[in-house]
Amino acid sequence: MFESPTIAEFLAGSNLASTLPGTLLMAWTLLLVIVDLFADEDRQHWTPILACVGLGISFVANIGVYSLAEGQQVALYGMFIADEFTGFLNFVILIATLIAILMSWDYLKRAGIHRGEYYILALLSSAGAMFMIGANDLIIVFVALELLSIPLYILAAFRSIKNDGSDLALKSEESGMKYFILGAFSSAFLVFGAALVYGATGTTNIPQIFEIAGSVAGATSTATFYLLVGTALLIVGLGFKVAVVPFHMWTPDVYEGAPTPVTAFMSVTAKIGGFAALLRVLITGLSVLVLADGDAVVWQATATIIAILTLVLGNFVAISQRNLKRMLAYSSIAHAGYIMVAVAAAGSAHVIDAATQGALVYMLTYMFTNLGAFAVVMTIEREDGSGGNIDDISGLAQSRPLLAMAMAIFMLSLTGVPLTAGFIGKFMIFSAALQAGLFGLAVIGVLTSVVSAFYYIRVVVNMYLRDSDGELQPPLDTQYVRWAVYIALAGTLVFGIFYPLATNLVSMVSIA
C-alpha cells in the first residue's frame, strides 16, 4: 500500500537547497507581481530596481550552492542536477539578464511602453533558462523550455501594447506571433522525441537513458528505430531554440520586430538554455550510441552537417543585410554554428571535456559581446524604430567617440580578433574540433570567420571613415545604458586580454 512521505522525507528527497538560485528567482518574481500591482506611476521605477536586487540574491545563492558543493548534487528526485556546469551557466544567465534590464530601463520609457510586467517576464524567462541548464530529466527540459519561451513570446510583442497602429507596433505583434507559432511546433517535436526515447528506454531520466540506451540499441530493431528517431526529434526541438540551420527561419524577422533590448536578451538567454540542454541530452544521455567502429557517436555526423550549414548560411547571408538588427540576427545564427562545432566535437569520447569547456567559454564571451553590440544599436535608433541601418551609424566616431570605440571592440570580438573575448572562445572550439579529428569542420569554421570579418569591419569603417548623411538621433545615453555598455565592454576585454580567467573558470567542468 502506498504511503505518502512526511514533509521531512519529501524535503530530503527533493533537496530543494540545490535549486535555490532558480527557485529564489521565481519566488522573487512572484513578489514583484504583488509590488508592481500596488505601485503607482511615481513608484514604477521600483520594479526594475527590485528585479536587479532579485538577480543579486540569486547570484549570491548560486555562489553558495556551488562553492559548498562536493561534486554533483541531485535534486527533485533525480530530475535536476547541480554541478559546475549548472553553476557556471547560471552566472552567465544572471549577468546577461542584468545587462538586459539596464538596457531596457530608459528604452521602454522613450518608447512609451514602460510596464512592470516587462521585468517580471524577463526574470521568469531567466529562471526557465536556469532550470533548463540543470535539467537532468526530459520532463524538466520541456517544462523549463516552456518557462523560458512563453515570456519571450510576450516580450517580443511588447511594443504592440502601445496600440498606436504604427508599423513598429505591428512588426512587434507579428514578431511575437511568429515566434509563438513556430515555438509551439518546436515544443511538439521535443515532446514527441522525448516520448519515443521513453518508449525505447522506459525512462525520461537522462543518466538512466545512458545506462539503458546501449543495451536497447543492440537488442531489437524497433527499439533502435525509436531511439534514433527520438534523438533526431530532440535535436530538432532544441535546434529551433538555438537557431541553427534549418531551424533558423524565425530569427531575422523576430529579431527585427521585437524591441531591441528584448532581441538582445533572447539572443543570449534562449541560446544558452537551448545549448545547455542539448549538451546534457546528447552527452550525458545519448553518447552511448556509438558507431560500429566505436570511435564516435551516431549523432556526430548530424551535428557536423548542421554546424557547417549554419556557419555558411549565417555568415554569407549577413553580408547582404543593411539593417543592423537583421545583420546581428544572421550573425547570431552563425555563432550558433560555432557552438555547434563544439557539440559535434563532443561526439568523440576523448574530447568531451574539452568540447564542453569550449562551448561554455564561447557562450560566456558571446554573451558580453552580443549584448554590448545590441546596446550600441539601441542608442542610435529613433523612437519610430528607424535609424538602425548600417548607414545610420556613419560618423559615430565623431559624435560619440566612446560609443564608437566600444562598438568597434564588439565587432572585432565577434570576428574573433586576438585580445578580445571572442578569440579565446573560437580558439577553444576549433581546438576541440581538431582533437576530435574534425579537420574539415575546423577549416570551414576558420574560413567563415574570415567571411564574417567583411560585415563586422564594414560597421567599423562606417563609424570611423564615413561622415553622417544626416542628423543623428539624440542619444539614448543615460547612466543605465552606459552601465550596460561598460559591463559588456569590460567582459569582452578582460576575458580577451586575461584569457586564463575564462579557461580556469571552466577547467573543472565535466558533464560526461
HELIX and SHEET records of a PDB file:
HELIX    1   1 ILE A    7  SER A   14  1                                   8    
HELIX    2   2 LEU A   16  THR A   19  5                                   4    
HELIX    3   3 LEU A   20  PHE A   38  1                                  19    
HELIX    4   4 GLU A   41  ARG A   43  5                                   3    
HELIX    5   5 TRP A   46  SER A   67  1                                  22    
HELIX    6   6 GLU A   84  ALA A  111  1                                  28    
HELIX    7   7 GLY A  116  ILE A  133  1                                  18    
HELIX    8   8 LEU A  138  ALA A  156  1                                  19    
HELIX    9   9 PHE A  158  LYS A  162  5                                   5    
HELIX   10  10 ASP A  167  THR A  201  1                                  35    
HELIX   11  11 ILE A  206  ALA A  217  1                                  12    
HELIX   12  12 SER A  221  VAL A  242  1                                  22    
HELIX   13  13 THR A  251  GLY A  257  1                                   7    
HELIX   14  14 THR A  260  LEU A  279  1                                  20    
HELIX   15  15 ARG A  280  GLY A  285  3                                   6    
HELIX   16  16 GLN A  300  ILE A  319  1                                  20    
HELIX   17  17 LEU A  324  ALA A  345  1                                  22    
HELIX   18  18 ALA A  349  VAL A  351  5                                   3    
HELIX   19  19 ILE A  352  ILE A  380  1                                  29    
HELIX   20  20 ILE A  390  ILE A  393  5                                   4    
HELIX   21  21 LEU A  396  SER A  399  1                                   4    
HELIX   22  22 PRO A  401  THR A  415  1                                  15    
HELIX   23  23 ALA A  421  GLN A  435  1                                  15    
HELIX   24  24 PHE A  439  LEU A  465  1                                  27    
HELIX   25  25 GLN A  479  ILE A  497  1                                  19    
HELIX   26  26 PRO A  500  VAL A  506  1                                   7    
SHEET    1   A 2 GLN A  73  ALA A  75  0                                        
SHEET    2   A 2 PHE A  80  ALA A  82 -1                                        
END                                                                             
